[in-house]
Amino acid sequence: MAQAKRNLWANVRAAALPAIAMVIVAFFAGYALFGSNGILAWGEYTKRLDTRRIELAKLEHDHMVLANRVALLDPHHANPDMVDELVRRDLGVAHPDEVVVPLH
């Protein structure tokens, strides 16, 4: 009986290191599959990337529109139409023979 217990304990000790290694490998494999940066999260990242690209395109368009307006208002050579539009809108100035139709 004592010999059987020693053999059992020797077998358990011999199997402990491979078992610990298997648990560690299983942990990392599970994290690689189910973790926040794992394979299953790839679809969500792709959706978020597409959403951000659309948002970036809109922001770049808005930036181009604003850059154009800034260029039209350059003090050294301002666009007369843009200046006229801003004066009329902000100051409410109109020629005596004009009729102002508010659109808002």
Distance bins in CASP14 RR format, pairs under 12 A and 6 or more apart:
PFRMAT RR
TARGET T0000
AUTHOR 0000-0000-0000
RMODE 2
METHOD distances of the structure
MODEL  1
1 7 0 0 0 0 0 1 0 0 0 0 0
1 8 0 0 0 0 0 1 0 0 0 0 0
2 8 0 0 0 0 0 1 0 0 0 0 0
2 9 0 0 0 0 0 1 0 0 0 0 0
3 9 0 0 0 0 0 1 0 0 0 0 0
3 10 0 0 0 0 0 1 0 0 0 0 0
4 10 0 0 0 0 0 1 0 0 0 0 0
4 11 0 0 0 0 0 1 0 0 0 0 0
5 11 0 0 0 0 0 1 0 0 0 0 0
5 12 0 0 0 0 0 1 0 0 0 0 0
6 12 0 0 0 0 0 1 0 0 0 0 0
6 13 0 0 0 0 0 1 0 0 0 0 0
7 13 0 0 0 0 0 1 0 0 0 0 0
7 14 0 0 0 0 0 1 0 0 0 0 0
8 14 0 0 0 0 0 1 0 0 0 0 0
8 15 0 0 0 0 0 1 0 0 0 0 0
9 15 0 0 0 0 0 1 0 0 0 0 0
9 16 0 0 0 0 0 1 0 0 0 0 0
10 16 0 0 0 0 0 1 0 0 0 0 0
11 18 0 0 0 0 0 1 0 0 0 0 0
11 19 0 0 0 0 0 1 0 0 0 0 0
12 18 0 0 0 0 0 1 0 0 0 0 0
12 19 0 0 0 0 1 0 0 0 0 0 0
13 19 0 0 0 0 0 1 0 0 0 0 0
13 20 0 0 0 0 0 1 0 0 0 0 0
15 21 0 0 0 0 0 1 0 0 0 0 0
15 22 0 0 0 0 1 0 0 0 0 0 0
16 22 0 0 0 0 0 1 0 0 0 0 0
16 23 0 0 0 0 0 1 0 0 0 0 0
17 23 0 0 0 0 0 1 0 0 0 0 0
17 24 0 0 0 0 0 1 0 0 0 0 0
18 24 0 0 0 0 0 1 0 0 0 0 0
18 25 0 0 0 0 0 1 0 0 0 0 0
19 25 0 0 0 0 0 1 0 0 0 0 0
19 26 0 0 0 0 0 1 0 0 0 0 0
20 26 0 0 0 0 0 1 0 0 0 0 0
20 27 0 0 0 0 0 1 0 0 0 0 0
21 27 0 0 0 0 0 1 0 0 0 0 0
21 28 0 0 0 0 0 1 0 0 0 0 0
22 28 0 0 0 0 0 1 0 0 0 0 0
22 29 0 0 0 0 0 1 0 0 0 0 0
23 29 0 0 0 0 0 1 0 0 0 0 0
23 30 0 0 0 0 0 1 0 0 0 0 0
24 30 0 0 0 0 0 1 0 0 0 0 0
24 31 0 0 0 0 0 1 0 0 0 0 0
25 31 0 0 0 0 0 1 0 0 0 0 0
25 32 0 0 0 0 0 1 0 0 0 0 0
26 32 0 0 0 0 0 1 0 0 0 0 0
26 33 0 0 0 0 0 1 0 0 0 0 0
26 34 0 0 0 0 0 1 0 0 0 0 0
27 33 0 0 0 0 0 1 0 0 0 0 0
27 34 0 0 0 0 0 1 0 0 0 0 0
27 35 0 0 0 0 0 1 0 0 0 0 0
28 34 0 0 0 0 0 1 0 0 0 0 0
28 35 0 0 0 0 0 1 0 0 0 0 0
28 38 0 0 0 0 0 1 0 0 0 0 0
29 35 0 0 0 0 0 1 0 0 0 0 0
29 38 0 0 0 0 0 1 0 0 0 0 0
29 39 0 0 0 0 0 1 0 0 0 0 0
30 36 0 0 0 0 0 1 0 0 0 0 0
30 37 0 0 0 0 0 1 0 0 0 0 0
30 38 0 0 0 0 1 0 0 0 0 0 0
30 39 0 0 0 0 1 0 0 0 0 0 0
30 40 0 0 0 0 1 0 0 0 0 0 0
31 37 0 0 0 0 1 0 0 0 0 0 0
31 38 1 0 0 1 0 0 0 0 0 0 0
31 39 0 0 0 0 0 1 0 0 0 0 0
31 40 0 0 0 0 0 1 0 0 0 0 0
31 41 0 0 0 0 0 1 0 0 0 0 0
32 38 1 0 1 0 0 0 0 0 0 0 0
32 39 1 0 0 1 0 0 0 0 0 0 0
32 40 0 0 0 0 1 0 0 0 0 0 0
32 41 0 0 0 0 0 1 0 0 0 0 0
32 42 0 0 0 0 0 1 0 0 0 0 0
33 39 1 0 1 0 0 0 0 0 0 0 0
33 40 1 0 0 1 0 0 0 0 0 0 0
33 41 0 0 0 0 1 0 0 0 0 0 0
33 42 0 0 0 0 0 1 0 0 0 0 0
34 40 1 0 1 0 0 0 0 0 0 0 0
34 41 0 0 0 0 1 0 0 0 0 0 0
34 42 0 0 0 0 0 1 0 0 0 0 0
35 41 1 0 0 1 0 0 0 0 0 0 0
35 42 0 0 0 0 0 1 0 0 0 0 0
35 44 0 0 0 0 0 1 0 0 0 0 0
36 42 0 0 0 0 0 1 0 0 0 0 0
36 44 0 0 0 0 1 0 0 0 0 0 0
36 45 0 0 0 0 0 1 0 0 0 0 0
37 43 0 0 0 0 0 1 0 0 0 0 0
37 44 0 0 0 0 0 1 0 0 0 0 0
37 45 0 0 0 0 1 0 0 0 0 0 0
38 44 0 0 0 0 0 1 0 0 0 0 0
38 45 0 0 0 0 1 0 0 0 0 0 0
39 45 0 0 0 0 0 1 0 0 0 0 0
39 46 0 0 0 0 0 1 0 0 0 0 0
40 46 0 0 0 0 0 1 0 0 0 0 0
41 47 0 0 0 0 0 1 0 0 0 0 0
41 48 0 0 0 0 0 1 0 0 0 0 0
42 48 0 0 0 0 0 1 0 0 0 0 0
42 49 0 0 0 0 0 1 0 0 0 0 0
43 49 0 0 0 0 1 0 0 0 0 0 0
43 50 0 0 0 0 0 1 0 0 0 0 0
44 50 0 0 0 0 0 1 0 0 0 0 0
44 51 0 0 0 0 0 1 0 0 0 0 0
45 51 0 0 0 0 0 1 0 0 0 0 0
45 52 0 0 0 0 0 1 0 0 0 0 0
46 52 0 0 0 0 0 1 0 0 0 0 0
46 53 0 0 0 0 0 1 0 0 0 0 0
47 53 0 0 0 0 0 1 0 0 0 0 0
47 54 0 0 0 0 0 1 0 0 0 0 0
48 54 0 0 0 0 0 1 0 0 0 0 0
48 55 0 0 0 0 0 1 0 0 0 0 0
49 55 0 0 0 0 0 1 0 0 0 0 0
49 56 0 0 0 0 0 1 0 0 0 0 0
50 56 0 0 0 0 0 1 0 0 0 0 0
50 57 0 0 0 0 0 1 0 0 0 0 0
51 57 0 0 0 0 0 1 0 0 0 0 0
51 58 0 0 0 0 0 1 0 0 0 0 0
52 58 0 0 0 0 0 1 0 0 0 0 0
52 59 0 0 0 0 0 1 0 0 0 0 0
53 59 0 0 0 0 0 1 0 0 0 0 0
53 60 0 0 0 0 0 1 0 0 0 0 0
54 60 0 0 0 0 0 1 0 0 0 0 0
54 61 0 0 0 0 0 1 0 0 0 0 0
55 61 0 0 0 0 0 1 0 0 0 0 0
55 62 0 0 0 0 0 1 0 0 0 0 0
56 62 0 0 0 0 0 1 0 0 0 0 0
56 63 0 0 0 0 0 1 0 0 0 0 0
57 63 0 0 0 0 0 1 0 0 0 0 0
57 64 0 0 0 0 0 1 0 0 0 0 0
58 64 0 0 0 0 0 1 0 0 0 0 0
58 65 0 0 0 0 0 1 0 0 0 0 0
59 65 0 0 0 0 0 1 0 0 0 0 0
59 66 0 0 0 0 0 1 0 0 0 0 0
60 66 0 0 0 0 0 1 0 0 0 0 0
60 67 0 0 0 0 0 1 0 0 0 0 0
61 67 0 0 0 0 0 1 0 0 0 0 0
61 68 0 0 0 0 0 1 0 0 0 0 0
62 68 0 0 0 0 0 1 0 0 0 0 0
62 69 0 0 0 0 0 1 0 0 0 0 0
63 69 0 0 0 0 0 1 0 0 0 0 0
63 70 0 0 0 0 0 1 0 0 0 0 0
64 70 0 0 0 0 0 1 0 0 0 0 0
64 71 0 0 0 0 0 1 0 0 0 0 0
65 71 0 0 0 0 0 1 0 0 0 0 0
65 72 0 0 0 0 0 1 0 0 0 0 0
66 72 0 0 0 0 0 1 0 0 0 0 0
66 73 0 0 0 0 0 1 0 0 0 0 0
67 73 0 0 0 0 0 1 0 0 0 0 0
67 74 0 0 0 0 0 1 0 0 0 0 0
68 74 0 0 0 0 0 1 0 0 0 0 0
68 79 0 0 0 0 1 0 0 0 0 0 0
68 82 0 0 0 0 1 0 0 0 0 0 0
69 78 0 0 0 0 0 1 0 0 0 0 0
69 79 0 0 0 0 1 0 0 0 0 0 0
69 81 0 0 0 0 0 1 0 0 0 0 0
69 82 1 0 0 1 0 0 0 0 0 0 0
69 83 0 0 0 0 0 1 0 0 0 0 0
69 85 0 0 0 0 0 1 0 0 0 0 0
69 86 0 0 0 0 1 0 0 0 0 0 0
70 78 0 0 0 0 0 1 0 0 0 0 0
70 79 0 0 0 0 0 1 0 0 0 0 0
70 82 0 0 0 0 0 1 0 0 0 0 0
71 77 0 0 0 0 1 0 0 0 0 0 0
71 78 0 0 0 0 1 0 0 0 0 0 0
71 79 0 0 0 0 1 0 0 0 0 0 0
71 82 0 0 0 0 1 0 0 0 0 0 0
72 78 1 0 0 1 0 0 0 0 0 0 0
72 79 1 0 1 0 0 0 0 0 0 0 0
72 80 0 0 0 0 1 0 0 0 0 0 0
72 81 0 0 0 0 1 0 0 0 0 0 0
72 82 1 0 1 0 0 0 0 0 0 0 0
72 83 0 0 0 0 1 0 0 0 0 0 0
72 84 0 0 0 0 0 1 0 0 0 0 0
72 85 0 0 0 0 1 0 0 0 0 0 0
72 86 0 0 0 0 1 0 0 0 0 0 0
73 79 1 0 0 1 0 0 0 0 0 0 0
73 80 0 0 0 0 0 1 0 0 0 0 0
73 81 0 0 0 0 0 1 0 0 0 0 0
73 82 1 0 0 1 0 0 0 0 0 0 0
73 83 1 0 0 1 0 0 0 0 0 0 0
73 84 0 0 0 0 0 1 0 0 0 0 0
73 85 0 0 0 0 0 1 0 0 0 0 0
73 86 1 0 0 1 0 0 0 0 0 0 0
73 87 0 0 0 0 0 1 0 0 0 0 0
74 82 0 0 0 0 1 0 0 0 0 0 0
74 83 0 0 0 0 0 1 0 0 0 0 0
75 83 0 0 0 0 0 1 0 0 0 0 0
77 83 0 0 0 0 0 1 0 0 0 0 0
78 84 0 0 0 0 0 1 0 0 0 0 0
78 85 0 0 0 0 0 1 0 0 0 0 0
78 86 0 0 0 0 1 0 0 0 0 0 0
78 87 0 0 0 0 0 1 0 0 0 0 0
79 85 0 0 0 0 1 0 0 0 0 0 0
79 86 0 0 0 0 0 1 0 0 0 0 0
80 86 0 0 0 0 0 1 0 0 0 0 0
80 87 0 0 0 0 0 1 0 0 0 0 0
81 87 0 0 0 0 0 1 0 0 0 0 0
81 88 0 0 0 0 0 1 0 0 0 0 0
82 88 0 0 0 0 0 1 0 0 0 0 0
82 89 0 0 0 0 0 1 0 0 0 0 0
83 89 0 0 0 0 0 1 0 0 0 0 0
83 90 0 0 0 0 0 1 0 0 0 0 0
83 91 0 0 0 0 0 1 0 0 0 0 0
83 93 0 0 0 0 0 1 0 0 0 0 0
84 90 0 0 0 0 0 1 0 0 0 0 0
84 91 0 0 0 0 0 1 0 0 0 0 0
84 92 0 0 0 0 0 1 0 0 0 0 0
84 93 0 0 0 0 1 0 0 0 0 0 0
84 94 0 0 0 0 0 1 0 0 0 0 0
84 95 0 0 0 0 0 1 0 0 0 0 0
84 98 0 0 0 0 0 1 0 0 0 0 0
85 91 0 0 0 0 0 1 0 0 0 0 0
85 92 0 0 0 0 0 1 0 0 0 0 0
85 93 0 0 0 0 0 1 0 0 0 0 0
86 92 0 0 0 0 0 1 0 0 0 0 0
86 93 0 0 0 0 0 1 0 0 0 0 0
87 93 1 0 1 0 0 0 0 0 0 0 0
87 94 0 0 0 0 1 0 0 0 0 0 0
87 95 0 0 0 0 0 1 0 0 0 0 0
88 94 1 0 0 1 0 0 0 0 0 0 0
88 95 0 0 0 0 1 0 0 0 0 0 0
88 98 0 0 0 0 1 0 0 0 0 0 0
88 100 0 0 0 0 1 0 0 0 0 0 0
88 102 0 0 0 0 0 1 0 0 0 0 0
89 100 0 0 0 0 0 1 0 0 0 0 0
89 102 0 0 0 0 0 1 0 0 0 0 0
89 103 0 0 0 0 0 1 0 0 0 0 0
89 104 0 0 0 0 0 1 0 0 0 0 0
92 98 0 0 0 0 0 1 0 0 0 0 0
92 100 1 0 0 1 0 0 0 0 0 0 0
92 102 0 0 0 0 0 1 0 0 0 0 0
93 100 0 0 0 0 1 0 0 0 0 0 0
94 100 1 0 1 0 0 0 0 0 0 0 0
94 101 0 0 0 0 0 1 0 0 0 0 0
94 102 0 0 0 0 0 1 0 0 0 0 0
END
